[in-house]
Amino acid sequence: QWVYNILEKKAEADRIIHENPDPSNGFVLVPDLKWNQNQLDDLYLIALIHRREVKSLRDLTAEHLPLLRNILQEGEEAIAKRFGVPASQLRIYLHYQPSYYHLHVHFTALGYDAPGSSVERAHLLADVIDNLAMDSMYYQKRALTFALRADELLFKKFQEAGRV
């Protein structure tokens, strides 16, 4: 509901850094709640897409390339304009598995060791775009490795199924 409240401007409307209102290829860029916005060393923003049917990396196909390219280009431009941080100093990625199932993209300072920015969980947006440009169904076909904490419900489900 938090995501929908932001997209519908019922919450945090004053925190929006950038918005592309297009219902298919648009998004809202907001500071992550983990970032106090006082220093750029731990810059952390989230792009929330307007489309509600795209839940995670697994749902993406070549149809979503205009959306993903908008997020990459407009997100980089908005951050450079607002915070003076160039694209070369950003890490831009998606999580798999995500912490919530509404497609969102993380923008963090390159030097910041953000939670979930490691290779086991983070998929660079530029790589995602390239993979989908090569094969529209890339993320439906590919095995995706991901780390889970021992206290996560999904980990317990894998244990119960004898998969861990």
N, C-alpha and C positions, 0 to 999 in steps of 0.2 A: 504493500500500500504506500510505503514511503516513496517509491519510484513514481507511482501514478500521481501522488500528491505534487511532486515536483513538476512532472510533465503537464499537469493540469493547472499549475500555478496556485495550488492551494497551500503550498508550503515552500519555503526557501526561494521564493520568486526574486527576492532582493539579492540572492547569492549567485544568480545566473551570470556566468562570464560571457557566454555566447549561446545563441540559439539559431538553428536553421529550422524554420517551422514546417518544412515540407513533410507531409504525412508519411511518405514512403522512404525518402532519403535524408530526412532531417534528424536532428538530435539536440539535446541540451547539454551544455558543458558547465559543470558545477564543481566547486572545491569539495574534495572528499572530507568527511567529518574528522578524519585523522589529522588533517592539516590545519594548523592555526592561522595560516595566511600571513604570518609575521616574518617568516624567513623563507628564502628561496632554496636553501639547501635540501629541504624535505618537501618541496613542491609536490602536490598530489591532487589531481583533478580527475573527475569521472565524466565521460560522455555517455548519456543515457539516450538510446534511440527512441523515436516516437512510436515505431511499430511495436505492437504488443505480442505478435505471434512468433517473433524470433527470440528464443529463450537462451541459446548458447552457441558456442562455436560449431557444434554438431548440426545446427539448423542452416548454416551458411552455405550458399551456392553462388555461382557466378551472377545470378540475379541481384545479389546484394553488393556487387562491386561498386556501383555508384554511391551507395550509402557509406561503405567503408572508406572509399576515396574521399568523400566529403568530410568524414570524421578526421581522417589523417590531415588533409590540407587545411581545413577551416580550424581544426583544433590547434595545429601548430601555429597558424597565423594569429589566432586569438590570444594564445599564451605569449607569443612574441610581443604583440601589441600591448597587452595588459601588464605583463610581468617582466618583459625584456629578456626572456629566456629563449634563445634560438633553438630551432628544431634539432640541431646537432647535439644539444644538451638534454634531450628528452628521451625517456624510455616509454614507448607506447605499445600497450599489450592488452590481451584478453586472457582471462583465467579459464582453465579447464581442469577441474570442475569449478564452476563459478560459485560464489557464496550466495547468490540469489539468481533465479532464472528469469532474467530480463536482460537481453544483450546489452552489455556496457563495456566501455573501453577505458583503461587506466592510462593516465598521463602522469609520469613521475619524473623528478629530476634524475638525470643519469647517475649522479653520484650517490643518490639516496637508496639504501638497501631496504626497499619497501617490503612489507609482508607479502608473500606470494609472487615476488618478482623473479624468483629463481626458475631455472630451466624446467623443473618438474611440473610447474603449474602455468607459467607465463608463455604465451605465444605472441610474438611480435606482430603488430598489425601489418607492417610492410610485408612480412613473410606470409601472413594469411592472405593478403591481396594477391601476391605472386602465385601462391598455391592454387587459389580459386581461378586465377586467369589461365593457368595451365590445365586445370581439371575442375570443371564445375561441381563435381560431386566429391572433391578431395576429402572433405571432413566427414562424409558419410562412409567412406571406404577405409580411411586410415585408422590404424590402431593408435590411440592416444594414451600415453603413460601419464599418470598423475599420482601425487603423493597424498596420503590421508593421515590425519592425526588419529591416534588410538582411541580418542574419546568421541570421534565423529560417528554419527548414526550410519552413514554409508559404509564406514569401515566395519562396523558391527554386522551389517547386512552381508558384506563379503565374507566375513568370518563364518556366519551362519550357513552360507552357501558353500563353505569349504573352498573358497577361492583365495584365501590368504594363509 
